[in-house]
Amino acid sequence: MADNSVFTAELVTPERVLINGPAAQVILRTADGDITFLGGHTPLVGAVEPGVVRVVSEDGEEQRVAVHGGFVQVELNVGDDSGSDAPAPSSSTSSGTRVTVLAGIAELADEIDTDRARVAHDAAEARVAELEASGRTAGSGSPASASGEGDLPDPDLVEAQAALRRAEVRLEAAGVTAGAGS
């Protein structure tokens, strides 16, 4: 596996390219669960769940990125202009594999303002607790009224839970714990 272990990893948002270079692993959470991509991985297109994307270089150095959803695509035989089905090795990547993560919002771990993320986390956590205490649900199916509206998720609670998850992802990427309330 040593000769095919390095591949191209890209992490792109509408605003910029956060990562574009050689990698030995890309680790992230898809809609189907956690996955690690290595050189030669089967082609794939999948949904990326909010979480930390880890890009590990050949020497083991890890870049962490807070990603708030998106898509991942794995391609094989990238950069092969010969018409052959065999991968085209290059000096920096030898497997002919490219893993591309497209995210609407993503932040490199070292660019995250952890104080701001903690404040956002605490505010979102308090909002979720307030809404849940008032009997609102996120679509659990518990009846809120005789009209059956209890089956519909409360949009305020769903948004508060999403804000809490975004703050948790940012803090996790930065390597910071959210606090005693989490």
PyRosetta script that sets phi, psi and omega in degrees:
from pyrosetta import init, pose_from_sequence

init()
pose = pose_from_sequence("MADNSVFTAELVTPERVLINGPAAQVILRTADGDITFLGGHTPLVGAVEPGVVRVVSEDGEEQRVAVHGGFVQVELNVGDDSGSDAPAPSSSTSSGTRVTVLAGIAELADEIDTDRARVAHDAAEARVAELEASGRTAGSGSPASASGEGDLPDPDLVEAQAALRRAEVRLEAAGVTAGAGS")
pose.set_psi(1, -16.3)
pose.set_omega(1, -174.9)
pose.set_phi(2, -60.0)
pose.set_psi(2, -39.6)
pose.set_omega(2, -178.2)
pose.set_phi(3, -71.7)
pose.set_psi(3, -27.7)
pose.set_omega(3, -178.3)
pose.set_phi(4, -106.9)
pose.set_psi(4, 15.3)
pose.set_omega(4, -172.8)
pose.set_phi(5, -80.2)
pose.set_psi(5, -23.7)
pose.set_omega(5, -176.4)
pose.set_phi(6, -98.0)
pose.set_psi(6, 134.6)
pose.set_omega(6, -179.6)
pose.set_phi(7, -142.1)
pose.set_psi(7, 176.9)
pose.set_omega(7, 179.2)
pose.set_phi(8, -91.1)
pose.set_psi(8, 129.7)
pose.set_omega(8, 175.4)
pose.set_phi(9, -117.5)
pose.set_psi(9, 134.3)
pose.set_omega(9, 177.7)
pose.set_phi(10, -131.0)
pose.set_psi(10, 139.1)
pose.set_omega(10, 172.6)
pose.set_phi(11, -131.9)
pose.set_psi(11, 116.2)
pose.set_omega(11, -168.9)
pose.set_phi(12, -126.9)
pose.set_psi(12, 137.4)
pose.set_omega(12, 170.3)
pose.set_phi(13, -117.5)
pose.set_psi(13, 171.4)
pose.set_omega(13, 176.9)
pose.set_phi(14, -60.8)
pose.set_psi(14, -26.0)
pose.set_omega(14, -177.1)
pose.set_phi(15, -86.5)
pose.set_psi(15, -32.4)
pose.set_omega(15, -173.7)
pose.set_phi(16, -167.6)
pose.set_psi(16, 169.4)
pose.set_omega(16, 173.4)
pose.set_phi(17, -96.8)
pose.set_psi(17, 117.6)
pose.set_omega(17, -178.6)
pose.set_phi(18, -86.6)
pose.set_psi(18, -38.1)
pose.set_omega(18, -179.7)
pose.set_phi(19, -137.8)
pose.set_psi(19, 135.1)
pose.set_omega(19, 174.3)
pose.set_phi(20, -156.8)
pose.set_psi(20, 98.9)
pose.set_omega(20, -179.8)
pose.set_phi(21, 175.0)
pose.set_psi(21, -172.0)
pose.set_omega(21, -177.4)
pose.set_phi(22, -70.7)
pose.set_psi(22, 145.5)
pose.set_omega(22, 178.2)
pose.set_phi(23, -147.4)
pose.set_psi(23, 155.8)
pose.set_omega(23, 174.4)
pose.set_phi(24, -101.2)
pose.set_psi(24, -25.5)
pose.set_omega(24, 179.8)
pose.set_phi(25, -152.0)
pose.set_psi(25, 147.8)
pose.set_omega(25, 166.7)
pose.set_phi(26, -129.2)
pose.set_psi(26, 125.1)
pose.set_omega(26, -175.8)
pose.set_phi(27, -120.6)
pose.set_psi(27, 128.3)
pose.set_omega(27, -179.4)
pose.set_phi(28, -157.5)
pose.set_psi(28, 175.4)
pose.set_omega(28, 178.9)
pose.set_phi(29, -108.7)
pose.set_psi(29, 124.4)
pose.set_omega(29, 174.2)
pose.set_phi(30, -101.0)
pose.set_psi(30, 177.8)
pose.set_omega(30, 176.8)
pose.set_phi(31, -62.1)
pose.set_psi(31, -22.0)
pose.set_omega(31, -179.4)
pose.set_phi(32, -96.7)
pose.set_psi(32, -0.7)
pose.set_omega(32, 179.6)
pose.set_phi(33, 126.1)
pose.set_psi(33, -177.5)
pose.set_omega(33, -179.5)
pose.set_phi(34, -70.5)
pose.set_psi(34, 146.3)
pose.set_omega(34, -179.6)
pose.set_phi(35, -147.2)
pose.set_psi(35, 146.3)
pose.set_omega(35, 174.0)
pose.set_phi(36, -117.5)
pose.set_psi(36, 126.2)
pose.set_omega(36, 178.2)
pose.set_phi(37, -98.8)
pose.set_psi(37, 133.1)
pose.set_omega(37, 176.3)
pose.set_phi(38, -123.7)
pose.set_psi(38, 167.7)
pose.set_omega(38, 176.1)
pose.set_phi(39, -56.5)
pose.set_psi(39, 136.4)
pose.set_omega(39, 179.6)
pose.set_phi(40, 84.7)
pose.set_psi(40, 6.8)
pose.set_omega(40, 180.0)
pose.set_phi(41, -58.4)
pose.set_psi(41, 148.1)
pose.set_omega(41, 176.6)
pose.set_phi(42, -58.6)
pose.set_psi(42, 138.5)
pose.set_omega(42, 176.5)
pose.set_phi(43, -54.8)
pose.set_psi(43, 143.3)
pose.set_omega(43, -173.2)
pose.set_phi(44, -158.0)
pose.set_psi(44, 146.3)
pose.set_omega(44, 165.9)
pose.set_phi(45, -130.0)
pose.set_psi(45, 128.6)
pose.set_omega(45, -177.8)
pose.set_phi(46, -151.8)
pose.set_psi(46, 165.5)
pose.set_omega(46, 177.8)
pose.set_phi(47, -84.4)
pose.set_psi(47, 138.1)
pose.set_omega(47, 176.8)
pose.set_phi(48, -101.1)
pose.set_psi(48, 127.1)
pose.set_omega(48, 177.5)
pose.set_phi(49, -83.5)
pose.set_psi(49, 154.8)
pose.set_omega(49, 174.7)
pose.set_phi(50, -56.2)
pose.set_psi(50, 132.4)
pose.set_omega(50, -179.4)
pose.set_phi(51, 169.0)
pose.set_psi(51, -170.9)
pose.set_omega(51, -180.0)
pose.set_phi(52, -93.6)
pose.set_psi(52, 125.9)
pose.set_omega(52, 172.3)
pose.set_phi(53, -96.3)
pose.set_psi(53, 127.8)
pose.set_omega(53, 179.4)
pose.set_phi(54, -112.3)
pose.set_psi(54, 125.8)
pose.set_omega(54, 177.1)
pose.set_phi(55, -113.7)
pose.set_psi(55, 115.8)
pose.set_omega(55, -175.2)
pose.set_phi(56, -104.9)
pose.set_psi(56, 127.6)
pose.set_omega(56, 179.3)
pose.set_phi(57, -80.2)
pose.set_psi(57, 173.1)
pose.set_omega(57, -179.2)
pose.set_phi(58, -60.9)
pose.set_psi(58, -31.8)
pose.set_omega(58, -179.9)
pose.set_phi(59, -89.2)
pose.set_psi(59, 5.9)
pose.set_omega(59, 175.9)
pose.set_phi(60, 93.2)
pose.set_psi(60, -4.6)
pose.set_omega(60, 177.5)
pose.set_phi(61, -68.5)
pose.set_psi(61, 138.9)
pose.set_omega(61, -174.0)
pose.set_phi(62, -117.9)
pose.set_psi(62, 130.7)
pose.set_omega(62, 171.2)
pose.set_phi(63, -102.7)
pose.set_psi(63, 132.9)
pose.set_omega(63, 179.9)
pose.set_phi(64, -113.4)
pose.set_psi(64, 136.3)
pose.set_omega(64, -178.3)
pose.set_phi(65, -133.4)
pose.set_psi(65, 129.4)
pose.set_omega(65, 173.2)
pose.set_phi(66, -80.0)
pose.set_psi(66, 118.8)
pose.set_omega(66, -178.4)
pose.set_phi(67, -120.3)
pose.set_psi(67, 132.6)
pose.set_omega(67, -175.2)
pose.set_phi(68, -106.5)
pose.set_psi(68, 43.2)
pose.set_omega(68, 179.3)
pose.set_phi(69, 103.5)
pose.set_psi(69, 164.3)
pose.set_omega(69, 179.0)
pose.set_phi(70, 151.5)
pose.set_psi(70, -149.9)
pose.set_omega(70, -177.7)
pose.set_phi(71, -136.9)
pose.set_psi(71, 154.0)
pose.set_omega(71, 174.9)
pose.set_phi(72, -125.5)
pose.set_psi(72, 141.1)
pose.set_omega(72, 176.0)
pose.set_phi(73, -131.3)
pose.set_psi(73, 132.8)
pose.set_omega(73, 175.1)
pose.set_phi(74, -114.7)
pose.set_psi(74, 126.2)
pose.set_omega(74, 178.6)
pose.set_phi(75, -121.5)
pose.set_psi(75, 147.5)
pose.set_omega(75, 174.9)
pose.set_phi(76, -111.7)
pose.set_psi(76, 162.4)
pose.set_omega(76, 177.4)
pose.set_phi(77, 59.0)
pose.set_psi(77, 34.6)
pose.set_omega(77, 179.4)
pose.set_phi(78, -72.1)
pose.set_psi(78, 135.5)
pose.set_omega(78, 177.5)
pose.set_phi(79, 81.8)
pose.set_psi(79, 9.8)
pose.set_omega(79, 179.9)
pose.set_phi(80, -92.9)
pose.set_psi(80, 103.6)
pose.set_omega(80, -179.4)
pose.set_phi(81, -97.6)
pose.set_psi(81, 5.0)
pose.set_omega(81, -174.2)
pose.set_phi(82, -82.6)
pose.set_psi(82, -10.8)
pose.set_omega(82, -176.4)
pose.set_phi(83, 84.8)
pose.set_psi(83, -4.5)
pose.set_omega(83, 179.4)
pose.set_phi(84, -81.3)
pose.set_psi(84, 158.6)
pose.set_omega(84, 175.9)
pose.set_phi(85, -83.9)
pose.set_psi(85, -8.9)
pose.set_omega(85, -177.8)
pose.set_phi(86, -80.4)
pose.set_psi(86, 145.5)
pose.set_omega(86, 177.0)
pose.set_phi(87, -62.7)
pose.set_psi(87, 148.5)
pose.set_omega(87, 178.6)
pose.set_phi(88, -100.4)
pose.set_psi(88, 103.5)
pose.set_omega(88, 179.5)
pose.set_phi(89, -66.7)
pose.set_psi(89, 147.9)
pose.set_omega(89, 173.3)
pose.set_phi(90, -129.3)
pose.set_psi(90, 178.5)
pose.set_omega(90, -176.9)
pose.set_phi(91, -68.7)
pose.set_psi(91, -31.2)
pose.set_omega(91, -176.3)
pose.set_phi(92, -98.7)
pose.set_psi(92, -28.9)
pose.set_omega(92, 178.4)
pose.set_phi(93, -134.0)
pose.set_psi(93, 131.6)
pose.set_omega(93, -173.7)
pose.set_phi(94, -110.5)
pose.set_psi(94, -9.8)
pose.set_omega(94, -173.6)
pose.set_phi(95, -89.8)
pose.set_psi(95, -15.4)
pose.set_omega(95, -175.3)
pose.set_phi(96, 73.4)
pose.set_psi(96, 13.7)
pose.set_omega(96, -180.0)
pose.set_phi(97, -99.7)
pose.set_psi(97, 143.3)
pose.set_omega(97, 172.2)
pose.set_phi(98, -132.7)
pose.set_psi(98, 129.3)
pose.set_omega(98, 175.0)
pose.set_phi(99, -111.0)
pose.set_psi(99, 118.2)
pose.set_omega(99, -178.7)
pose.set_phi(100, -117.2)
pose.set_psi(100, 126.1)
pose.set_omega(100, 174.4)
pose.set_phi(101, -108.6)
pose.set_psi(101, 122.8)
pose.set_omega(101, 176.2)
pose.set_phi(102, -107.5)
pose.set_psi(102, 119.5)
pose.set_omega(102, -176.5)
pose.set_phi(103, -129.9)
pose.set_psi(103, 139.9)
pose.set_omega(103, 175.3)
pose.set_phi(104, -67.6)
pose.set_psi(104, -39.5)
pose.set_omega(104, 178.7)
pose.set_phi(105, -137.4)
pose.set_psi(105, 130.7)
pose.set_omega(105, 177.4)
pose.set_phi(106, -154.6)
pose.set_psi(106, 148.8)
pose.set_omega(106, -179.4)
pose.set_phi(107, -138.4)
pose.set_psi(107, 132.2)
pose.set_omega(107, 172.7)
pose.set_phi(108, -65.3)
pose.set_psi(108, 142.2)
pose.set_omega(108, -175.4)
pose.set_phi(109, -55.0)
pose.set_psi(109, -41.7)
pose.set_omega(109, -176.2)
pose.set_phi(110, -76.0)
pose.set_psi(110, -4.6)
pose.set_omega(110, 177.2)
pose.set_phi(111, -101.6)
pose.set_psi(111, -1.3)
pose.set_omega(111, -177.0)
pose.set_phi(112, -80.4)
pose.set_psi(112, 129.4)
pose.set_omega(112, 174.8)
pose.set_phi(113, -81.7)
pose.set_psi(113, 98.7)
pose.set_omega(113, -173.4)
pose.set_phi(114, -67.0)
pose.set_psi(114, -33.2)
pose.set_omega(114, 177.7)
pose.set_phi(115, -63.8)
pose.set_psi(115, -44.6)
pose.set_omega(115, 178.7)
pose.set_phi(116, -65.0)
pose.set_psi(116, -40.1)
pose.set_omega(116, 179.2)
pose.set_phi(117, -64.9)
pose.set_psi(117, -38.4)
pose.set_omega(117, 177.4)
pose.set_phi(118, -64.3)
pose.set_psi(118, -43.2)
pose.set_omega(118, 178.8)
pose.set_phi(119, -62.3)
pose.set_psi(119, -44.4)
pose.set_omega(119, 178.9)
pose.set_phi(120, -63.1)
pose.set_psi(120, -40.3)
pose.set_omega(120, 179.0)
pose.set_phi(121, -61.7)
pose.set_psi(121, -49.6)
pose.set_omega(121, -177.6)
pose.set_phi(122, -62.4)
pose.set_psi(122, -41.3)
pose.set_omega(122, 179.8)
pose.set_phi(123, -65.8)
pose.set_psi(123, -43.3)
pose.set_omega(123, -180.0)
pose.set_phi(124, -67.1)
pose.set_psi(124, -40.0)
pose.set_omega(124, 178.6)
pose.set_phi(125, -62.3)
pose.set_psi(125, -42.3)
pose.set_omega(125, 178.6)
pose.set_phi(126, -65.5)
pose.set_psi(126, -40.2)
pose.set_omega(126, 179.9)
pose.set_phi(127, -65.4)
pose.set_psi(127, -43.4)
pose.set_omega(127, 177.8)
pose.set_phi(128, -60.6)
pose.set_psi(128, -46.0)
pose.set_omega(128, -179.7)
pose.set_phi(129, -61.7)
pose.set_psi(129, -41.6)
pose.set_omega(129, 179.3)
pose.set_phi(130, -62.9)
pose.set_psi(130, -45.8)
pose.set_omega(130, -178.6)
pose.set_phi(131, -68.0)
pose.set_psi(131, -40.4)
pose.set_omega(131, 178.6)
pose.set_phi(132, -67.2)
pose.set_psi(132, -36.8)
pose.set_omega(132, 179.1)
pose.set_phi(133, -66.0)
pose.set_psi(133, -27.3)
pose.set_omega(133, 179.2)
pose.set_phi(134, -84.8)
pose.set_psi(134, 5.5)
pose.set_omega(134, 175.7)
pose.set_phi(135, 89.5)
pose.set_psi(135, 6.9)
pose.set_omega(135, 178.6)
pose.set_phi(136, -76.4)
pose.set_psi(136, 150.4)
pose.set_omega(136, -178.9)
pose.set_phi(137, -126.7)
pose.set_psi(137, 160.0)
pose.set_omega(137, 177.7)
pose.set_phi(138, -99.4)
pose.set_psi(138, 33.6)
pose.set_omega(138, 176.9)
pose.set_phi(139, 93.5)
pose.set_psi(139, 28.9)
pose.set_omega(139, -177.8)
pose.set_phi(140, -74.5)
pose.set_psi(140, -9.9)
pose.set_omega(140, 179.1)
pose.set_phi(141, 91.6)
pose.set_psi(141, -0.4)
pose.set_omega(141, 179.5)
pose.set_phi(142, -72.0)
pose.set_psi(142, 133.7)
pose.set_omega(142, -174.9)
pose.set_phi(143, -69.7)
pose.set_psi(143, 124.6)
pose.set_omega(143, 177.3)
pose.set_phi(144, -97.5)
pose.set_psi(144, -22.4)
pose.set_omega(144, 179.1)
pose.set_phi(145, -156.2)
pose.set_psi(145, 168.6)
pose.set_omega(145, 179.7)
pose.set_phi(146, -69.0)
pose.set_psi(146, -16.8)
pose.set_omega(146, -178.2)
pose.set_phi(147, -78.1)
pose.set_psi(147, -7.0)
pose.set_omega(147, 180.0)
pose.set_phi(148, 86.7)
pose.set_psi(148, 7.5)
pose.set_omega(148, -178.6)
pose.set_phi(149, -68.5)
pose.set_psi(149, -11.5)
pose.set_omega(149, 179.9)
pose.set_phi(150, -66.9)
pose.set_psi(150, -17.4)
pose.set_omega(150, 179.1)
pose.set_phi(151, -77.8)
pose.set_psi(151, -16.9)
pose.set_omega(151, 179.5)
pose.set_phi(152, -87.2)
pose.set_psi(152, 137.8)
pose.set_omega(152, 178.7)
pose.set_phi(153, -68.8)
pose.set_psi(153, 145.6)
pose.set_omega(153, 175.7)
pose.set_phi(154, -77.3)
pose.set_psi(154, 118.9)
pose.set_omega(154, -175.6)
pose.set_phi(155, -62.5)
pose.set_psi(155, -33.1)
pose.set_omega(155, 178.8)
pose.set_phi(156, -66.4)
pose.set_psi(156, -41.8)
pose.set_omega(156, 179.8)
pose.set_phi(157, -69.5)
pose.set_psi(157, -40.8)
pose.set_omega(157, 178.5)
pose.set_phi(158, -60.5)
pose.set_psi(158, -44.1)
pose.set_omega(158, 179.7)
pose.set_phi(159, -66.7)
pose.set_psi(159, -40.4)
pose.set_omega(159, 178.6)
pose.set_phi(160, -64.1)
pose.set_psi(160, -41.2)
pose.set_omega(160, 177.8)
pose.set_phi(161, -65.7)
pose.set_psi(161, -38.0)
pose.set_omega(161, 177.5)
pose.set_phi(162, -65.8)
pose.set_psi(162, -40.3)
pose.set_omega(162, 177.8)
pose.set_phi(163, -64.2)
pose.set_psi(163, -39.2)
pose.set_omega(163, 177.5)
pose.set_phi(164, -63.8)
pose.set_psi(164, -44.4)
pose.set_omega(164, 179.7)
pose.set_phi(165, -63.2)
pose.set_psi(165, -41.5)
pose.set_omega(165, 178.4)
pose.set_phi(166, -60.2)
pose.set_psi(166, -43.7)
pose.set_omega(166, 179.5)
pose.set_phi(167, -65.2)
pose.set_psi(167, -41.2)
pose.set_omega(167, 178.5)
pose.set_phi(168, -61.8)
pose.set_psi(168, -41.9)
pose.set_omega(168, 179.8)
pose.set_phi(169, -64.3)
pose.set_psi(169, -43.2)
pose.set_omega(169, 179.8)
pose.set_phi(170, -62.2)
pose.set_psi(170, -44.7)
pose.set_omega(170, 179.9)
pose.set_phi(171, -66.7)
pose.set_psi(171, -40.5)
pose.set_omega(171, 178.4)
pose.set_phi(172, -62.4)
pose.set_psi(172, -43.6)
pose.set_omega(172, 179.4)
pose.set_phi(173, -61.5)
pose.set_psi(173, -37.7)
pose.set_omega(173, -179.1)
pose.set_phi(174, -78.7)
pose.set_psi(174, -7.4)
pose.set_omega(174, 179.9)
pose.set_phi(175, 77.5)
pose.set_psi(175, 28.9)
pose.set_omega(175, -176.9)
pose.set_phi(176, -117.4)
pose.set_psi(176, 138.7)
pose.set_omega(176, 175.7)
pose.set_phi(177, -81.4)
pose.set_psi(177, 149.3)
pose.set_omega(177, -175.8)
pose.set_phi(178, -74.6)
pose.set_psi(178, -23.3)
pose.set_omega(178, 180.0)
pose.set_phi(179, 125.4)
pose.set_psi(179, 179.8)
pose.set_omega(179, -174.9)
pose.set_phi(180, -66.1)
pose.set_psi(180, -26.2)
pose.set_omega(180, -176.5)
pose.set_phi(181, -78.7)
pose.set_psi(181, -5.3)
pose.set_omega(181, -175.1)
pose.set_phi(182, -92.4)
pose.dump_pdb("model.pdb")
